[in-house]
Amino acid sequence: MKEVQTTLILTFFLIIISLLAPIIMHFYVNDVPTGKATTQGSVSLMVVDADVCGNGLCEAEEDCASCPEDCGVCPVVVPISGGGGGSTPPVRRKPIDFTFTPDNIDEKLVQGEAILVPVTVKNIGTQDFVIDFSIFEIGNLVFLDENYLELDRYESKNITVLLSVGHDEKPGVYLGDIVGKVGDFEKRLPILLTITERGALIEVEIELDENNKVIRPGTTISAITYVLNNLNENISVDIAFSIRNKDKEILDSFVDKVTLKKGQNVFEESFEIPRDFELGYYLYYVELNYGSSIYSDAASFRVESPLELPGLLGFNIYIKIGTAIIATLILLYLFMRFVYKRRTTKKKDKKIIVVDKLKLVVSTTNKLIGIRSELRNTYNRALLERYFKVIRHFFAFYFSIKYSLTFEELMNDLDEKDVEGKSLAISFIKKIAHIPYYDTLVPKEDFARMIEDTITILNFYKKEQERLFELNKKSKKFGKKLINSNKKKINIKKQTVNKQ
């Protein structure tokens, strides 16, 4: 069986290499005459001069005098008369370009708060210039410490952006740009500012991980939304999830009618981004209406173009045939893997589960150690909420329970399961279940003690999983010894029969 699997895998990789070889060769053709086109089969190859005026790139051997199409028009130079007459030659200039780091500002502030955001501006052109800055559409909330910057070529300088929200500023999502201009050339630094009401009854926060901040057309964007219900009762509300452009126009949306329980509520939703979606800057937007108030949050993301391989269209038929062969091999491999799994014992599956749980315990312990280290320097509600998120994740996955359950629901669901270690988990959850609903933070010493108790419990689960793992390992070794012993007995009987 193993030999068949190895043969299939090798065949699979050989076919992939044979498919990719012509494409790789396409990028490394060196024997085609410069500036000429040649046709070989159905694939057209074109190699152009490295420095060609008019190709849109200001190359090393080009300047504003020799190629104004690529490098721009040379500045007017006033002749300087000397003793022997004559004038200065034109000054070489390269295209103007610069970058902002970070490439967007995304902040959330409460009424009456302010924050300073440092931004690095880098000259990536080869010409000295002066950048003029202005603020677009959000000028009453954003202020700059510099209105312009003088940058030498390849130089970087910092500006400080002040986001300041008044006590009476209306809660909501605000969009704008910092515009940097050099002549007719300009670049924009998008700003997303979410203002929340001080002492709000409901708080909405979107968590968009790094993998979803830059996506491709035809893929899916997912985000986790945390809704904190500060009321003393469960409420029924409509939550609107949407994708919006920079003008806040809704491009795709849906509404969920949900019951918000007291305390933290978690929702994970996703949107399919069509293949023909326009590239650019967009918002993942969540809005919730309760009473006469609107509670909202937004997170920014970019849709970028997928990588295109030049000359790939020439291989259409070749790719179709190769894809069909690969698909057939994959199906054959999956079928043989299915047959192989049916013949194996259930002990291997049990071993995999044990190893996964062991990794979960170790990973959770490391996260708690990190929280404990942060607690020495700072203590706030965000750190406490992170702690509860980590342990809810652990209990949910360790005992196969839904992650979105409250602690009370988690205890009830856990009580109905027939699993080892549940009594220890239930007794611990009872101690901490009420803490997320406090209006004030628990004392720092109590929080530190909670972390230490949690790590102690995790050590218990770790020892239990290690014990199960070793037990399973010994069982497997004993099985092998038993098989080898039986084989020896059969060989002895065969030898006895042959002698007779």
C-alpha positions as CSV (number, residue, x, y, z in Angstrom):
1,M,0.0,0.0,0.0
2,K,2.8,2.4,0.9
3,E,4.6,1.7,-2.4
4,V,1.5,2.5,-4.3
5,Q,1.0,5.8,-2.4
6,T,4.7,6.8,-3.0
7,T,4.4,6.0,-6.8
8,L,1.2,8.2,-7.0
9,I,2.8,11.1,-5.2
10,L,5.9,11.0,-7.4
11,T,3.8,10.8,-10.6
12,F,1.8,13.8,-9.3
13,F,4.9,16.0,-8.8
14,L,6.4,14.9,-12.2
15,I,3.3,16.1,-14.0
16,I,3.3,19.4,-12.1
17,I,6.9,20.0,-13.0
18,S,6.2,19.1,-16.7
19,L,3.4,21.7,-16.7
20,L,5.4,24.4,-15.1
21,A,8.6,23.9,-17.1
22,P,7.4,25.8,-20.3
23,I,6.1,28.7,-18.1
24,I,9.5,28.9,-16.3
25,M,11.4,28.8,-19.5
26,H,9.2,31.7,-20.8
27,F,10.6,33.9,-18.1
28,Y,14.3,33.0,-18.7
29,V,14.6,33.1,-22.5
30,N,17.9,34.7,-23.3
31,D,18.6,33.7,-26.9
32,V,15.9,35.9,-28.6
33,P,17.4,38.9,-30.5
34,T,16.8,42.2,-28.7
35,G,13.6,44.0,-29.6
36,K,12.5,41.2,-31.9
37,A,9.4,39.0,-31.6
38,T,9.5,35.3,-32.3
39,T,6.8,32.7,-32.5
40,Q,7.4,29.1,-31.4
41,G,4.4,26.8,-31.6
42,S,1.4,28.7,-30.1
43,V,3.5,30.7,-27.6
44,S,4.6,34.3,-28.5
45,L,7.7,35.6,-26.8
46,M,8.8,39.3,-26.8
47,V,12.1,40.6,-25.2
48,V,12.6,44.3,-25.2
49,D,15.7,46.5,-24.5
50,A,16.4,47.1,-20.8
51,D,16.5,50.9,-21.4
52,V,13.8,51.8,-23.9
53,C,12.3,55.4,-24.0
54,G,8.6,55.2,-23.9
55,N,8.2,52.0,-21.8
56,G,6.8,54.0,-18.8
57,L,10.0,53.4,-16.6
58,C,12.8,55.9,-16.0
59,E,15.7,53.6,-16.4
60,A,19.3,54.0,-15.2
61,E,20.6,55.4,-18.5
62,E,17.6,57.8,-19.0
63,D,16.9,61.3,-17.7
64,C,14.6,64.2,-18.3
65,A,16.8,65.4,-21.2
66,S,17.1,62.1,-23.1
67,C,13.6,60.7,-22.3
68,P,11.0,63.2,-21.1
69,E,8.3,60.6,-21.8
70,D,9.5,58.4,-18.9
71,C,11.4,60.8,-16.7
72,G,9.3,64.0,-17.0
73,V,10.1,67.4,-18.3
74,C,13.3,69.0,-17.0
75,P,12.9,72.1,-14.8
76,V,13.8,75.4,-16.4
77,V,17.5,76.3,-15.6
78,V,18.5,79.9,-15.6
79,P,21.9,80.3,-17.3
80,I,24.7,81.6,-15.1
81,S,27.3,83.8,-16.8
82,G,30.9,83.4,-15.9
83,G,34.2,84.9,-17.0
84,G,34.4,82.7,-20.1
85,G,30.6,82.7,-20.7
86,G,28.4,79.6,-21.2
87,S,25.6,78.1,-19.0
88,T,25.0,75.2,-16.6
89,P,23.7,72.0,-18.2
90,P,20.2,70.7,-17.4
91,V,20.0,69.0,-13.9
92,R,19.1,65.3,-14.1
93,R,15.7,64.6,-12.4
94,K,13.9,61.3,-11.8
95,P,10.1,60.7,-11.3
96,I,8.5,62.0,-8.1
97,D,7.1,59.4,-5.8
98,F,6.7,58.8,-2.0
99,T,5.1,56.4,0.5
100,F,3.2,56.6,3.7
101,T,3.9,54.1,6.6
102,P,1.4,52.9,7.8
103,D,-0.5,53.0,4.5
104,N,-3.8,53.7,6.4
105,I,-5.0,54.9,9.8
106,D,-7.7,52.9,11.6
107,E,-8.5,54.1,15.1
108,K,-11.5,53.9,17.6
109,L,-11.9,56.6,20.2
110,V,-14.5,57.5,22.9
111,Q,-16.0,60.9,23.1
112,G,-13.5,63.3,24.6
113,E,-10.4,61.2,23.7
114,A,-7.4,62.0,21.5
115,I,-4.5,60.0,20.1
116,L,-1.2,60.8,18.4
117,V,-0.3,58.6,15.3
118,P,3.3,58.8,13.9
119,V,3.5,58.5,10.1
120,T,6.7,58.1,8.1
121,V,6.9,59.7,4.7
122,K,9.6,58.4,2.4
123,N,10.9,59.8,-0.8
124,I,11.2,56.8,-3.1
125,G,12.0,58.9,-6.2
126,T,15.4,60.2,-7.1
127,Q,14.6,63.9,-7.0
128,D,14.4,66.3,-4.0
129,F,11.0,67.8,-3.6
130,V,8.6,69.5,-1.1
131,I,5.3,67.7,-0.2
132,D,2.3,69.8,0.8
133,F,-0.2,68.2,3.1
134,S,-3.9,68.8,3.4
135,I,-6.8,67.0,5.1
136,F,-9.8,65.8,3.1
137,E,-13.4,65.5,4.5
138,I,-12.4,64.9,8.2
139,G,-10.6,68.2,9.0
140,N,-12.4,68.9,12.2
141,L,-11.1,65.7,13.8
142,V,-7.6,65.4,12.3
143,F,-4.7,67.8,12.8
144,L,-1.1,67.7,11.5
145,D,2.1,69.0,13.1
146,E,3.5,69.8,9.7
147,N,1.8,71.3,6.6
148,Y,4.7,70.4,4.3
149,L,7.9,68.4,4.3
150,E,11.2,68.9,2.4
151,L,12.6,65.6,1.4
152,D,15.9,64.8,-0.3
153,R,16.0,61.8,-2.5
154,Y,15.6,58.5,-0.6
155,E,15.1,60.5,2.6
156,S,12.4,59.6,5.2
157,K,10.8,62.0,7.7
158,N,8.0,61.7,10.3
159,I,4.9,63.7,10.7
160,T,2.5,63.4,13.7
161,V,-1.2,63.0,13.1
162,L,-3.5,64.1,16.0
163,L,-7.0,62.5,16.1
164,S,-9.1,64.5,18.6
165,V,-12.7,63.9,19.4
166,G,-14.8,66.4,21.3
167,H,-17.1,65.5,24.2
168,D,-20.2,66.4,22.1
169,E,-19.0,64.7,18.8
170,K,-21.7,62.5,17.3
171,P,-20.8,58.7,17.6
172,G,-20.3,57.0,14.3
173,V,-17.8,56.0,11.5
174,Y,-15.9,58.9,9.9
175,L,-13.8,58.6,6.8
176,G,-11.2,61.0,5.2
177,D,-7.7,61.3,3.8
178,I,-4.4,63.0,4.3
179,V,-3.4,64.2,0.9
180,G,0.2,64.7,0.0
181,K,0.9,66.7,-3.2
182,V,4.0,67.5,-5.2
183,G,2.9,69.6,-8.2
184,D,0.3,67.5,-10.0
185,F,1.4,64.3,-8.3
186,E,-0.5,63.2,-5.2
187,K,-1.0,60.3,-2.8
188,R,-3.6,59.7,-0.1
189,L,-3.4,58.2,3.3
190,P,-6.9,56.9,4.2
191,I,-8.2,57.5,7.7
192,L,-11.0,55.5,9.4
193,L,-12.1,56.9,12.7
194,T,-14.8,55.3,14.8
195,I,-16.3,57.4,17.6
196,T,-18.2,55.6,20.4
197,E,-20.4,57.2,23.0
198,R,-19.0,57.5,26.5
199,G,-20.8,55.0,28.8
200,A,-22.6,53.4,25.9
201,L,-25.2,50.8,26.7
202,I,-23.9,48.7,23.8
203,E,-20.4,48.5,22.4
204,V,-19.5,47.1,19.0
205,E,-16.0,46.1,17.9
206,I,-14.8,44.3,14.7
207,E,-11.7,42.1,14.7
208,L,-10.2,41.7,11.2
209,D,-7.0,39.6,11.2
210,E,-4.0,40.3,9.0
211,N,-5.1,37.7,6.4
212,N,-8.3,39.6,5.7
213,K,-6.8,43.1,5.5
214,V,-5.6,42.5,1.9
215,I,-7.6,40.0,-0.2
216,R,-8.0,39.0,-3.9
217,P,-11.2,39.2,-6.0
218,G,-13.1,35.9,-5.9
219,T,-12.1,35.1,-2.3
220,T,-13.9,35.4,1.0
221,I,-13.5,38.1,3.7
222,S,-14.3,37.0,7.3
223,A,-14.4,39.0,10.5
224,I,-15.3,38.5,14.2
225,T,-17.7,41.0,15.7
226,Y,-17.8,41.5,19.5
227,V,-21.0,43.1,20.9
228,L,-20.9,44.0,24.6
229,N,-24.4,44.3,26.2
230,N,-24.0,46.6,29.3
231,L,-27.7,46.3,30.1
232,N,-28.9,44.1,32.9
233,E,-31.2,42.1,30.6
234,N,-31.2,40.2,27.4
235,I,-32.4,42.3,24.4
236,S,-33.5,41.5,20.8
237,V,-31.9,43.6,18.1
238,D,-31.2,43.6,14.4
239,I,-27.5,43.6,13.4
240,A,-26.7,44.8,9.8
241,F,-23.4,43.5,8.3
242,S,-22.3,45.1,5.1
243,I,-19.4,45.8,2.7
244,R,-19.1,49.5,1.8
245,N,-16.9,51.7,-0.3
246,K,-15.1,54.9,0.8
247,D,-18.3,56.9,0.3
248,K,-20.1,54.5,2.7
249,E,-22.3,53.2,-0.2
250,I,-23.5,49.7,0.6
251,L,-22.2,47.1,-2.0
252,D,-23.4,43.9,-0.2
253,S,-25.3,43.4,3.1
254,F,-27.5,41.2,5.2
255,V,-29.3,41.6,8.5
256,D,-29.4,39.1,11.4
257,K,-32.1,39.3,14.1
258,V,-30.4,38.1,17.3
259,T,-30.8,38.1,21.1
260,L,-28.0,39.8,22.9
261,K,-27.2,38.2,26.2
262,K,-25.8,40.2,29.1
263,G,-22.1,40.7,28.7
264,Q,-20.0,39.7,25.7
265,N,-21.6,38.3,22.5
266,V,-19.5,37.0,19.6
267,F,-20.5,36.8,15.9
268,E,-18.4,35.6,13.0
269,E,-19.7,36.4,9.5
270,S,-18.2,36.5,6.0
271,F,-18.8,37.9,2.5
272,E,-17.9,36.5,-0.9
273,I,-15.9,39.1,-2.9
274,P,-16.9,38.6,-6.6
275,R,-14.2,38.1,-9.2
276,D,-15.1,41.3,-11.1
277,F,-14.9,43.4,-7.9
278,E,-13.2,46.7,-8.4
279,L,-9.8,47.0,-6.8
280,G,-9.4,49.5,-4.0
281,Y,-10.1,50.4,-0.4
282,Y,-13.3,49.1,1.3
283,L,-15.0,48.8,4.7
284,Y,-16.4,45.8,6.6
285,Y,-19.2,47.6,8.4
286,V,-21.4,46.5,11.3
287,E,-24.4,48.6,12.5
288,L,-26.8,47.9,15.4
289,N,-30.0,49.9,16.2
290,Y,-31.4,49.9,19.8
291,G,-34.0,52.4,20.9
292,S,-33.1,55.8,19.4
293,S,-29.4,55.1,19.2
294,I,-27.2,53.6,16.5
295,Y,-24.1,51.6,17.5
296,S,-21.5,50.9,14.8
297,D,-18.0,49.9,13.9
298,A,-16.0,49.5,10.7
299,A,-12.7,47.9,9.7
300,S,-10.8,48.7,6.5
301,F,-9.4,46.3,3.9
302,R,-8.0,46.4,0.4
303,V,-8.9,44.4,-2.6
304,E,-5.8,43.8,-4.7
305,S,-5.2,42.2,-8.1
306,P,-4.1,38.6,-8.2
307,L,-0.7,37.7,-9.7
308,E,-0.9,37.3,-13.5
309,L,1.6,35.1,-15.3
310,P,2.6,36.6,-18.7
311,G,2.1,34.3,-21.7
312,L,-0.1,31.9,-19.8
313,L,-2.9,32.2,-22.3
314,G,-0.7,30.3,-24.8
315,F,-0.9,27.2,-22.6
316,N,-4.7,26.9,-22.4
317,I,-5.0,23.5,-24.0
318,Y,-1.9,22.2,-22.2
319,I,-3.3,23.3,-18.9
320,K,-6.7,21.7,-19.5
321,I,-5.1,18.3,-20.3
322,G,-2.7,18.6,-17.3
323,T,-5.5,19.6,-15.0
324,A,-7.6,16.6,-16.1
325,I,-4.7,14.2,-15.4
326,I,-4.0,15.8,-12.0
327,A,-7.6,15.7,-11.0
328,T,-7.8,12.0,-11.9
329,L,-4.7,11.2,-9.9
330,I,-6.0,13.1,-6.9
331,L,-9.3,11.2,-7.0
332,L,-7.4,7.9,-7.3
333,Y,-5.2,8.9,-4.4
334,L,-8.2,9.9,-2.2
335,F,-10.0,6.6,-3.0
336,M,-6.9,4.5,-2.0
337,R,-6.4,6.6,1.1
338,F,-10.0,6.0,2.0
339,V,-9.6,2.2,1.6
340,Y,-6.4,2.3,3.6
341,K,-8.0,4.2,6.5
342,R,-10.9,1.6,6.7
343,R,-8.3,-1.1,7.3
344,T,-6.5,0.7,10.1
345,T,-7.5,0.4,13.7
346,K,-9.2,3.2,15.7
347,K,-6.2,3.5,17.9
348,K,-4.4,5.8,15.4
349,D,-7.4,8.3,15.4
350,K,-7.4,8.3,19.2
351,K,-3.7,9.1,19.2
352,I,-4.2,12.1,16.8
353,I,-6.9,13.5,19.1
354,V,-4.6,13.2,22.2
355,V,-1.8,15.0,20.4
356,D,-4.1,17.8,19.3
357,K,-5.4,18.3,22.8
358,L,-1.8,18.3,24.1
359,K,-0.9,21.1,21.7
360,L,-4.0,23.0,22.7
361,V,-3.0,22.9,26.4
362,V,0.5,24.0,25.7
363,S,-0.6,26.8,23.4
364,T,-3.1,28.1,25.9
365,T,-0.6,28.0,28.7
366,N,1.9,30.1,26.7
367,K,-0.9,32.7,26.0
368,L,-1.7,32.9,29.7
369,I,2.0,33.3,30.5
370,G,2.1,36.2,28.0
371,I,-0.9,37.9,29.7
372,R,0.7,37.4,33.1
373,S,3.9,39.2,31.8
374,E,1.8,42.1,30.4
375,L,-0.1,42.4,33.7
376,R,3.1,43.4,35.5
377,N,3.3,46.6,33.4
378,T,-0.4,47.4,32.7
379,Y,-3.9,46.3,33.7
380,N,-7.1,47.3,31.8
381,R,-10.3,45.8,30.6
382,A,-8.9,44.8,27.3
383,L,-6.3,42.6,29.0
384,L,-9.1,41.0,31.1
385,E,-11.3,40.4,28.1
386,R,-8.4,38.8,26.3
387,Y,-7.9,36.4,29.2
388,F,-11.6,35.4,29.0
389,K,-11.4,35.0,25.3
390,V,-8.4,32.6,25.7
391,I,-10.0,30.4,28.3
392,R,-13.3,30.3,26.5
393,H,-11.5,29.2,23.4
394,F,-9.7,26.5,25.4
395,F,-12.7,24.9,27.1
396,A,-14.7,25.1,23.9
397,F,-12.2,23.2,21.8
398,Y,-10.9,20.9,24.6
399,F,-14.5,19.6,25.3
400,S,-15.9,20.2,21.8
401,I,-18.4,22.9,22.8
402,K,-19.6,25.9,20.9
403,Y,-17.2,28.9,21.3
404,S,-20.1,31.5,21.3
405,L,-21.7,30.1,24.5
406,T,-21.7,32.2,27.6
407,F,-20.0,30.8,30.7
408,E,-23.4,29.7,32.1
409,E,-24.3,27.9,28.9
410,L,-20.8,26.4,28.7
411,M,-21.2,24.9,32.2
412,N,-24.7,23.5,31.4
413,D,-23.5,22.0,28.1
414,L,-20.4,20.6,29.8
415,D,-22.4,19.0,32.6
416,E,-24.4,17.0,30.0
417,K,-21.2,15.5,28.5
418,D,-19.5,12.3,29.6
419,V,-15.9,13.4,29.5
420,E,-13.0,13.2,31.9
421,G,-11.9,16.4,33.8
422,K,-15.3,18.1,33.4
423,S,-15.9,18.5,37.1
424,L,-12.6,20.4,37.5
425,A,-13.6,22.7,34.6
426,I,-17.1,23.3,35.9
427,S,-15.9,24.2,39.4
428,F,-13.4,26.7,38.0
429,I,-15.9,28.3,35.6
430,K,-18.3,28.8,38.5
431,K,-15.7,31.0,40.2
432,I,-15.1,33.3,37.2
433,A,-18.5,33.3,35.4
434,H,-19.8,36.4,37.1
435,I,-16.6,38.5,36.6
436,P,-17.2,39.7,33.0
437,Y,-20.5,41.4,34.1
438,Y,-18.8,43.7,36.7
439,D,-19.0,47.4,36.0
440,T,-15.5,47.8,37.5
441,L,-12.3,45.8,37.1
442,V,-11.5,43.1,39.6
443,P,-8.5,43.9,41.7
444,K,-5.2,43.3,40.0
445,E,-4.1,40.8,42.7
446,D,-7.3,38.8,42.1
447,F,-6.7,38.8,38.4
448,A,-3.1,37.6,38.9
449,R,-4.4,34.8,41.2
450,M,-7.0,33.8,38.5
451,I,-4.2,33.4,35.9
452,E,-2.1,31.3,38.2
453,D,-5.2,29.0,39.1
454,T,-5.9,28.6,35.3
455,I,-2.2,27.7,34.6
456,T,-2.4,25.1,37.4
457,I,-5.6,23.5,35.9
458,L,-3.9,23.5,32.5
459,N,-0.9,21.6,33.9
460,F,-3.4,19.0,35.2
461,Y,-4.8,18.6,31.7
462,K,-1.3,18.5,30.3
463,K,-0.3,15.6,32.5
464,E,-3.5,13.7,31.7
465,Q,-2.9,14.1,28.0
466,E,0.8,13.1,28.3
467,R,-0.3,10.0,30.3
468,L,-2.8,9.0,27.6
469,F,-0.3,9.6,24.9
470,E,2.3,7.3,26.6
471,L,-0.3,4.7,27.3
472,N,-1.3,4.6,23.6
473,K,2.4,4.5,22.6
474,K,3.0,1.5,24.9
475,S,-0.1,-0.2,23.6
476,K,1.2,0.2,20.0
477,K,4.6,-1.3,20.9
478,F,3.0,-4.2,22.7
479,G,0.9,-4.9,19.6
480,K,4.1,-5.0,17.4
481,K,5.8,-7.4,19.8
482,L,2.8,-9.7,19.8
483,I,2.8,-9.7,15.9
484,N,6.5,-10.5,15.8
485,S,6.1,-13.3,18.4
486,N,3.3,-14.9,16.4
487,K,5.4,-14.7,13.2
488,K,8.3,-16.5,15.0
489,K,5.9,-19.3,16.2
490,I,4.6,-19.7,12.6
491,N,8.2,-20.0,11.3
492,I,9.1,-22.7,13.9
493,K,6.0,-24.7,13.0
494,K,6.9,-24.5,9.3
495,Q,10.4,-25.7,10.0
496,T,9.1,-28.6,12.1
497,V,6.7,-29.7,9.4
498,N,9.5,-29.5,6.7
499,K,11.8,-31.7,8.9
500,Q,9.0,-34.3,9.3
